[in-house]
Amino acid sequence: MPRQVFVDASAWIAIADADEARHEDAVRIFSRLLQDGYLLVTTNLVIAEAYILLRRRLGYQVAITFLESVNESPRIEIVHPNLPLEIAAKEILRHYNDQDFSLADAFSFALMRTRNITEAFAFDQHFATAGFILIPPG
């Protein structure tokens, strides 16, 4: 099985939005991950979050192009959370009651723990707070 990395909405947005401050870094990292043979893992919740933010910032065409490209790529696995992940996500929210994690964040963390994914391609420090390694380092 190829090495896996979780991809957060913050990374998807930085890749898609040329005006995003971290765009060049995001595109470079994305290309490197693909070249190095990583399987890019994300959730439908993360994709939904990225889609609506891109839709609001850049319009329908950019958002729908993003949605189609992630759904068509064999190198991207989109996980649909199930009941065990939901239970684990809610436990994470209870455990980190001093943090403002979103439910999508908690599902991401639960999935990463379940699949032993230690690295997150993300610009969201919540992943580091939850004990994961950020790509790029925060």
C-alpha positions in Angstrom: 0.0 0.0 0.0 1.4 3.5 -0.8 2.2 5.9 1.9 -0.8 8.0 2.9 -1.1 11.6 3.7 -4.3 13.4 4.8 -5.3 16.5 2.8 -7.2 19.2 4.6 -9.5 21.9 3.1 -6.8 24.5 3.8 -4.5 22.8 1.4 -7.1 22.2 -1.3 -8.0 25.9 -1.1 -4.4 27.0 -1.3 -3.9 24.8 -4.3 -6.9 26.1 -6.2 -6.7 29.8 -5.3 -3.8 31.5 -7.1 -4.3 34.6 -4.8 -3.9 32.6 -1.7 -0.7 33.5 0.1 0.4 29.9 0.4 -0.6 29.0 -3.2 3.0 28.4 -4.6 4.0 26.3 -1.6 0.8 24.3 -1.8 1.2 23.6 -5.5 4.9 22.6 -5.0 4.0 20.3 -2.1 1.0 18.8 -3.9 3.3 18.0 -6.9 5.9 16.5 -4.7 3.4 14.3 -2.9 2.1 13.0 -6.2 5.6 12.4 -7.6 6.6 10.5 -4.4 3.6 8.2 -4.9 1.5 9.2 -1.9 -2.1 8.3 -1.7 -4.0 11.5 -0.8 -6.7 10.8 1.7 -9.5 13.2 2.6 -13.1 13.1 3.6 -16.3 14.2 1.9 -16.7 16.7 4.7 -13.4 18.3 3.9 -14.3 18.4 0.2 -17.6 20.0 1.0 -15.9 22.6 3.1 -13.3 23.4 0.4 -16.0 23.5 -2.3 -18.2 26.1 -0.5 -15.2 28.3 0.4 -13.9 28.2 -3.2 -17.5 28.9 -4.5 -17.8 32.0 -2.3 -14.3 33.3 -3.1 -13.8 32.4 -6.7 -17.1 31.4 -8.2 -18.9 28.4 -9.5 -16.5 27.4 -12.2 -13.4 27.1 -10.0 -15.4 25.3 -7.3 -17.0 22.8 -9.7 -13.6 22.2 -11.4 -12.1 21.4 -8.0 -14.9 19.1 -7.1 -14.7 17.2 -10.4 -10.9 16.9 -10.3 -10.8 15.4 -6.8 -13.6 13.0 -7.6 -11.9 11.8 -10.8 -8.4 11.3 -9.5 -7.2 7.8 -8.8 -4.6 9.2 -6.4 -7.2 10.8 -4.1 -9.3 8.7 -1.8 -12.4 10.4 -0.4 -13.6 8.7 2.7 -17.3 9.0 3.8 -17.4 8.8 7.6 -19.4 6.0 9.2 -20.8 5.6 12.7 -17.6 4.4 14.3 -15.8 7.4 13.0 -18.6 9.7 14.1 -18.4 8.3 17.6 -14.6 8.7 17.6 -14.9 12.3 16.3 -17.3 13.3 19.0 -14.9 11.8 21.6 -12.1 13.9 20.2 -14.3 17.0 20.5 -15.0 16.1 24.1 -11.3 15.5 24.8 -10.2 18.7 23.3 -12.9 20.9 24.8 -10.5 23.8 25.1 -10.0 23.9 21.3 -12.3 25.2 18.6 -12.0 22.2 16.3 -14.8 21.8 13.8 -16.7 18.6 13.4 -15.0 18.1 10.0 -11.6 18.5 11.8 -12.6 15.9 14.4 -13.7 13.4 11.7 -10.3 14.0 9.9 -8.4 13.3 13.1 -10.5 10.2 13.9 -9.9 8.9 10.3 -6.1 9.6 10.6 -5.9 7.7 13.9 -7.9 4.8 12.5 -5.7 4.5 9.4 -2.4 5.3 11.2 -1.9 8.4 9.0 0.6 10.6 10.8 1.0 13.5 8.3 -1.4 16.1 7.2 -1.0 18.4 4.2 -2.6 21.3 5.9 -2.2 25.0 6.8 -4.4 24.5 9.8 -2.6 24.3 13.1 -5.4 22.2 14.6 -3.7 19.2 13.1 -0.5 19.9 15.0 -2.5 20.5 18.2 -4.1 17.1 17.7 -0.6 15.5 17.4 -0.1 15.1 13.7 2.8 16.2 11.6 2.1 19.2 9.3 3.2 19.3 5.7 4.6 22.0 5.4 5.8 22.3 9.0 3.9 24.9 10.9 
